[in-house]
C-alpha cells in the first residue's frame, strides 16, 4: 500500500511516516505542501492509468493552499474518486472538519498524532477501500459474463417473483471461467422460506409471490453490501455466490440473511417455528478450484438447507468443504 503524507510541518511528516513504517506500511511518500501533493498526484492527467497512491493523509492548515481546497481538487480527478483521504487537524480547529467532509474527506485524526489512533484509522480506511474494489471487480466480472451470454438469453436473466437473477445465471456464473485465484475462498449460500409450499396451498400463488417479492428486495439489499451474486429459482429457493468470503464471514452473512427475513415479520400461520415467515440458510465454504467443485458446493448447500427446512426450519447451517 502506498500512502501519501501531506503536511507543511517537517516534524509532523516525520512522526506520521515513522508511525506508518512501524505498522508495516513500507511505501510512504511525503509532501511539504498542497502544491507538492498535487504535483505528486499528477492531478489533471487525462490518461486512464491508475493513481499509484492508496491513501492520503492530509493536513488541514497549510500555507498558500489549505487541505480542504486540496481535498476538493483531488476529488475532482476521476482517478481519486474512491481513494481514502484522512484529514489531520488540531483540536482547536474542529470547525474546519465540516468543510473538509463536504470537500470529500473520509475521516480525520487530531494533532498531536497518536500512533495507535493513526494506524487504526489508516487500516480501517484501507480495508473499506479494498472491500469496495473487490465488490466492483465482481460487478465488472458479472457484467462481462452477462454480455457474453447473448441478447437472446436476456429474458431469462431476472426472476419475476424476487427480482433477483435466475438460478440458471448463478449456475452459469459458477461454471464460467472466473478470475478469482484458486486459493481464494468462496462461499455459496442457499436460502429457503420455511413452509412456503404449505402457505401457497393455503393462501394461493399470488400471496406466496408477494412474500417472495418482499423477501427478494430485503436480501438483495444485504447481499449487495458485500458484493455477492444473488439469484433465485422458480420454486422460491435463493442462492448467493460470495467469492472471497471465508467460513467465519459466511456464518455471519448466513445469520444476517436469516435475521433479515425474520425482521420483515410477514405473517405465516402455516409456520412451525414462528408466527411469521422465517428462513433456513445453508452456507458452504471452500476453495472451489474448478467449476465442478463450485457446482458441487452449490448442490451441497441446497441439500443441507432442504434438510434444515424439513426439520422445522429457522436455522443457519455452515459447512466447510
C-alpha positions, 0 to 999 in steps of 0.5 A: 500500500502506498500512502501519501503524507501531506503536511507543511510541518517537517516534524509532523511528516516525520512522526506520521511516516515513522508511525506508518513504517512501524505498522508495516506500511513500507511505501510512504511518500511525503509532501511539504505542501498542497502544491507538492501533493498535487504535483505528486498526484499528477492531478489533471492527467487525462490518461486512464492509468491508475493513481499509484497512491492508496491513501492520503493523509492530509493536513488541514492548515497549510500555507498558500493552499489549505487541505480542504481546497486540496481535498476538493481538487483531488476529488475532482480527478476521476482517478481519486474518486474512491481513494481514502483521504484522512484529514489531520487537524488540531483540536482547536480547529474542529470547525474546519472538519465540516468543510473538509467532509463536504470537500470529500474527506473520509475521516480525520485524526487530531494533532498531536498524532497518536500512533495507535489512533493513526494506524487504526484509522489508516487500516480501517480506511484501507480495508473499506477501500479494498472491500469496495474494489473487490465488490466492483471487480465482481460487478465488472466480472458479472457484467462481462459474463452477462454480455457474453451470454447473448441478447437472446438469453436476456429474458431469462436473466431476472426472476419475476417473483424476487427480482433477483437473477435466475438460478440458471445465471448463478449456475452459469456464473459458477461454471464460467471461467472466473478470475478469482485465484484458486486459493481464494475462498468462496462461499455459496449460500442457499436460502429457503422460506420455511413452509412456503409450499404449505402457505401457497396451498393455503393462501394461493400463488399470488400471496406466496409471490408477494412474500417472495417479492418482499423477501427478494428486495430485503436480501438483495439489499444485504447481499449487495453490501458485500458484493455477492451474486444473488439469484433465485429459482422458480420454486422460491429457493435463493442462492448467493455466490460470495467469492472471497468470503471465508467460513467465519464471514459466511456464518455471519452473512448466513445469520444476517440473511436469516435475521433479515427475513425474520425482521420483515415479520410477514405473517405465516400461520402455516409456520412451525417455528414462528408466527411469521415467515422465517428462513433456513440458510445453508452456507458452504465454504471452500476453495472451489478450484474448478467449476465442478467443485463450485457446482458441487458446493452449490448442490451441497448447500441446497441439500443441507438447507432442504434438510434444515427446512424439513426439520422445522426450519429457522436455522443457519447451517455452515459447512466447510468443504 
